[in-house]
Amino acid sequence: MRVAFVGAGRVNFGWSGDPWDHATRLENINPLIPLQVVGIFDKNTELAHQVLKQRLEGTNRSETQRSIWKDAKIFSSLEAMIKEAKPEAVWIGVPPAAHGEIEKLCVSAGIHMFIEKPISCGTPETVEQIHKMLHSNPKVVVSVGYMLRYSKAVDYIKDFLSSRHLMPTSIMARYNTAYPSIGSKMWWDQRTSGGPIIEQATHFCDLLRYFGGEYDPKTVQAISVMSNEPVGLLSNVPEGVEVGVPEKYKIPRAVHAIWKFDSGAIGSLSHGVLLHGQKYHTEFEIWADGYRIFLREPYTSNCEVIINEKVVQFKDDDMYYTEDLHFLKTIQNPSLNLIRSPYADALNTYKLTWRITKEAKYQTTKAKL
Ligand SMILES: NC(=O)c1ccc[n+]([C@@H]2O[C@H](COP(=O)([O-])OP(=O)(O)OC[C@H]3O[C@@H](n4cnc5c(N)ncnc54)[C@H](O)[C@@H]3O)[C@@H](O)[C@H]2O)c1
C-alpha cells in the first residue's frame, strides 16, 4: 500500500523518548501489510528532509524497516504530493489550526486518512463542515488518533463492565502536565492550540465519552485558574513560549469540569499545567455499584488497572501500533470496520472539549468581575 505523511513533526516521526511516532509503527507493521512510504509533505521541507534521512540512514534499523522509505519524496505542497506520489492513505499530524483544507484535498482525491487529535481548534460549526465534506465520500476510511480506545487496559475495563452488566455511576479523569518540557509556542497560545482541554485533555474527554456515552451539553459546568491569578503564576515556563501572547489568550493553569451523561451518570475532568520535570500525572476512575475501577498511567508502560483490591498490569501494550494496524486492515477490508474513533464520534468529543473551554472562560471571568 502506498502511504504518505502530512506533517514531519513529533507525532508522526517521534523525538527521543516520545511514546508516539507513527513512522516506526508503520516500519513494524510492514511486511505484515506491505507498505511503501511515497511522500512526506510539511511546510518545513528542511525538517521533512531531515526525518527522511534519519529513517534511511539511522543506525539500529533493520533492512525491512529501512525498506519502506526507499521511494519516499519530499513535497512542499499537498496538491503536488497527491498528484505525483499518489498515496492511498495519509497520516495527518499538524497543529490543530491547520485542519480543514488538508482533509478537503484528500477526500476529493479518495485518500484514506488517519487524523491526529484534536481535529481542529475552530468553532464546532467549522468542524461540522469538515465532517460533512468527509461524509461526501463514504469509501474513504477516516480514523482519528484517540489511541486510548485501542489500549488493552481500556479493553479490560470494558469487558469487566459488560460481563457484569455494570453501568458506571460516576467517572472521573485527572491529568496534570509537566509543563517545562513543552517548548512549542503553538501549545501555549489558545488561538493556535485551542487551549489544553482541546489540545491535550481531549484524550480523557474522549475516554469519558467512551465509557459514559453521550452527555447533555446543557449540564456542562467548568471553571479555571487563569495565568494572571496569584495561584496561576508559573515559575518554569519555557523561555519565549508566552512572549507576545496577550493575557486573555494564555492557557489556563487548571480547569475543573463536571457534566451529566444521558445515562444519568456524572462525569468530571480535572486538568492542570502544574508539574515540573518530565513526568505527567494521569489517572481515570470509574465508580459503579460495588466497584472502584482505577486506570493508572494509561500512556506509559507502568499502566495498570486496579479493581477494588485486584491489580492488573499492562506493561507491553502498544496502542499506537494497534490503532495504525486497525486503520490499515479496515482500508484493506472495509467490512471489518475496526475503527474505534470515526470522525463523527471524534466530533462529539471535540464539542465537549469546546464547551468545557468556553464555559471555564466564561465562569472564571464572571467570578473575577
Ligand atoms: N495522539 C497523541 O498521542 C499525540 C501526541 C503528540 C501530538 N499529537 C497531536 O498531533 C498534532 C501535531 O503535533 P506534533 O507534536 O507532531 O507537532 P509538531 O509541531 O512537532 O509537528 C507539526 C508539523 O506540522 C507542520 N505543519 C504545520 N502546518 C502545516 C500545514 N498547513 N501543512 C503541512 N504541514 C504543516 C509543521 O511544520 C510541523 O513540522 C497535534 O494536533 C497534537 O495534538 C497527538
Ligand as a Chemical Component Dictionary entry (heavy atoms), coordinates in Angstrom:
data_LIG
# 
_chem_comp.id                   LIG 
_chem_comp.type                 NON-POLYMER 
_chem_comp.pdbx_formal_charge   0 
_chem_comp.three_letter_code    LIG 
# 
loop_
_chem_comp_atom.comp_id 
_chem_comp_atom.atom_id 
_chem_comp_atom.alt_atom_id 
_chem_comp_atom.type_symbol 
_chem_comp_atom.charge 
_chem_comp_atom.model_Cartn_x 
_chem_comp_atom.model_Cartn_y 
_chem_comp_atom.model_Cartn_z 
_chem_comp_atom.pdbx_ordinal 
LIG N1  N1  N 0  -2.144 11.079 19.933 1  
LIG C1  C1  C 0  -1.074 11.501 20.556 2  
LIG O1  O1  O 0  -0.616 10.872 21.494 3  
LIG C2  C2  C 0  -0.390 12.762 20.083 4  
LIG C3  C3  C 0  0.914  13.009 20.508 5  
LIG C4  C4  C 0  1.553  14.162 20.065 6  
LIG C5  C5  C 0  0.878  15.056 19.247 7  
LIG N2  N2  N 1  -0.408 14.795 18.865 8  
LIG C6  C6  C 0  -1.138 15.748 18.005 9  
LIG O2  O2  O 0  -0.540 15.773 16.711 10 
LIG C7  C7  C 0  -0.616 17.077 16.155 11 
LIG C8  C8  C 0  0.792  17.506 15.721 12 
LIG O3  O3  O 0  1.616  17.540 16.874 13 
LIG P1  P1  P 0  3.198  17.409 16.784 14 
LIG O4  O4  O 0  3.678  17.187 18.183 15 
LIG O5  O5  O -1 3.596  16.456 15.722 16 
LIG O6  O6  O 0  3.587  18.909 16.326 17 
LIG P2  P2  P 0  4.939  19.373 15.644 18 
LIG O7  O7  O 0  4.957  20.841 15.796 19 
LIG O8  O8  O 0  6.101  18.575 16.134 20 
LIG O9  O9  O 0  4.729  18.989 14.101 21 
LIG C9  C9  C 0  3.740  19.554 13.298 22 
LIG C10 C10 C 0  4.317  19.731 11.889 23 
LIG O10 O10 O 0  3.260  20.201 11.036 24 
LIG C11 C11 C 0  3.836  21.128 10.115 25 
LIG N3  N3  N 0  2.751  21.957 9.596  26 
LIG C12 C12 C 0  2.117  22.992 10.189 27 
LIG N4  N4  N 0  1.118  23.454 9.415  28 
LIG C13 C13 C 0  1.136  22.688 8.296  29 
LIG C14 C14 C 0  0.346  22.672 7.114  30 
LIG N5  N5  N 0  -0.678 23.512 6.931  31 
LIG N6  N6  N 0  0.643  21.759 6.182  32 
LIG C15 C15 C 0  1.685  20.892 6.352  33 
LIG N7  N7  N 0  2.456  20.859 7.445  34 
LIG C16 C16 C 0  2.186  21.746 8.397  35 
LIG C17 C17 C 0  4.886  21.871 10.924 36 
LIG O11 O11 O 0  5.858  22.468 10.086 37 
LIG C18 C18 C 0  5.444  20.766 11.817 38 
LIG O12 O12 O 0  6.597  20.167 11.269 39 
LIG C19 C19 C 0  -1.190 17.981 17.250 40 
LIG O13 O13 O 0  -2.541 18.211 16.986 41 
LIG C20 C20 C 0  -1.040 17.163 18.531 42 
LIG O14 O14 O 0  -2.065 17.377 19.459 43 
LIG C21 C21 C 0  -1.034 13.662 19.256 44 
# 
loop_
_chem_comp_bond.comp_id 
_chem_comp_bond.atom_id_1 
_chem_comp_bond.atom_id_2 
_chem_comp_bond.value_order 
_chem_comp_bond.pdbx_ordinal 
LIG N1  C1  SING 1  
LIG C1  O1  DOUB 2  
LIG C1  C2  SING 3  
LIG C2  C3  SING 4  
LIG C2  C21 DOUB 5  
LIG C3  C4  DOUB 6  
LIG C4  C5  SING 7  
LIG C5  N2  DOUB 8  
LIG N2  C6  SING 9  
LIG N2  C21 SING 10 
LIG C6  O2  SING 11 
LIG C6  C20 SING 12 
LIG O2  C7  SING 13 
LIG C7  C8  SING 14 
LIG C7  C19 SING 15 
LIG C8  O3  SING 16 
LIG O3  P1  SING 17 
LIG P1  O4  DOUB 18 
LIG P1  O5  SING 19 
LIG P1  O6  SING 20 
LIG O6  P2  SING 21 
LIG P2  O7  DOUB 22 
LIG P2  O8  SING 23 
LIG P2  O9  SING 24 
LIG O9  C9  SING 25 
LIG C9  C10 SING 26 
LIG C10 O10 SING 27 
LIG C10 C18 SING 28 
LIG O10 C11 SING 29 
LIG C11 N3  SING 30 
LIG C11 C17 SING 31 
LIG N3  C12 SING 32 
LIG N3  C16 SING 33 
LIG C12 N4  DOUB 34 
LIG N4  C13 SING 35 
LIG C13 C14 SING 36 
LIG C13 C16 DOUB 37 
LIG C14 N5  SING 38 
LIG C14 N6  DOUB 39 
LIG N6  C15 SING 40 
LIG C15 N7  DOUB 41 
LIG N7  C16 SING 42 
LIG C17 O11 SING 43 
LIG C17 C18 SING 44 
LIG C18 O12 SING 45 
LIG C19 O13 SING 46 
LIG C19 C20 SING 47 
LIG C20 O14 SING 48 
# 
